[in-house]
Amino acid sequence: MTVEGVVLRVLADVLSLGSRGASFTRETPLLGAIPELDSMAVVSLITTLEERLDIVIHDDEIDGETFRTVGTLVDFVSPKLAA
């Protein structure tokens, strides 16, 4: 599975999006556009990404831009896999 595929799966699982997540693309807005994505969901999302991708995400690496769209989240996670 691609990084984008994993991110989409994690979004769907953590936010309980059901079939809504199937229509997400890189351009799909996240923060402010998906009611389920509140501050607690962001923490769960980060934790789940760390577990599923075996990466570490430090608090100081994250800002609002990270969760602007699906694409910005994928672009944030991708380099961590190479590290």
C-alpha positions in Angstrom: 0.0 0.0 0.0 1.2 3.5 -0.8 1.8 6.2 1.8 -1.2 8.0 0.5 -3.3 4.8 0.8 -2.2 4.3 4.5 -2.9 7.9 5.3 -6.4 7.6 3.8 -7.1 4.4 5.6 -5.9 5.9 8.9 -8.1 9.0 8.3 -11.1 6.8 7.6 -10.5 4.5 10.6 -9.7 7.2 13.2 -12.4 9.6 12.1 -15.0 6.8 11.5 -15.7 8.3 8.1 -17.2 5.1 6.6 -17.7 5.5 2.8 -17.1 9.2 2.9 -13.3 8.6 3.1 -13.4 6.7 -0.3 -13.9 10.0 -2.2 -10.9 11.7 -0.6 -8.0 12.9 -2.8 -4.8 14.8 -2.2 -6.7 18.0 -2.5 -9.4 17.2 0.1 -9.3 19.8 2.9 -9.0 18.4 6.4 -8.8 21.0 9.3 -11.9 23.1 9.4 -13.6 21.0 6.7 -14.2 17.7 8.5 -16.1 18.1 11.7 -14.7 14.9 13.1 -11.2 16.2 12.9 -11.0 18.0 16.3 -7.9 18.3 18.6 -8.5 14.9 20.1 -8.8 13.3 16.7 -5.5 15.0 15.6 -3.7 13.3 18.5 -5.3 9.9 17.7 -4.4 10.4 14.0 -0.8 11.1 14.8 -0.5 8.2 17.2 -2.1 5.8 14.7 0.2 7.0 11.9 3.2 6.4 14.1 2.1 2.9 15.0 1.1 1.8 11.4 4.1 3.4 9.7 6.6 2.8 12.5 7.6 6.5 12.5 8.1 9.1 15.2 6.3 12.5 15.0 7.6 15.1 17.4 5.2 17.7 18.7 7.3 20.6 17.4 7.0 19.3 13.8 3.3 19.7 13.7 1.3 22.8 12.8 -1.9 23.6 11.0 -0.3 23.4 7.6 0.4 19.7 8.2 -3.4 18.9 8.3 -4.5 21.4 5.7 -5.2 18.7 3.1 -4.7 15.0 2.6 -1.8 15.9 0.3 0.0 18.0 2.9 -0.4 15.2 5.5 1.0 12.6 3.0 3.9 15.0 2.1 4.6 15.4 5.8 4.7 11.6 6.5 6.5 10.4 3.4 10.0 11.7 4.3 9.7 10.1 7.7 9.6 6.7 6.1 13.0 7.3 4.5 14.6 8.4 7.7 
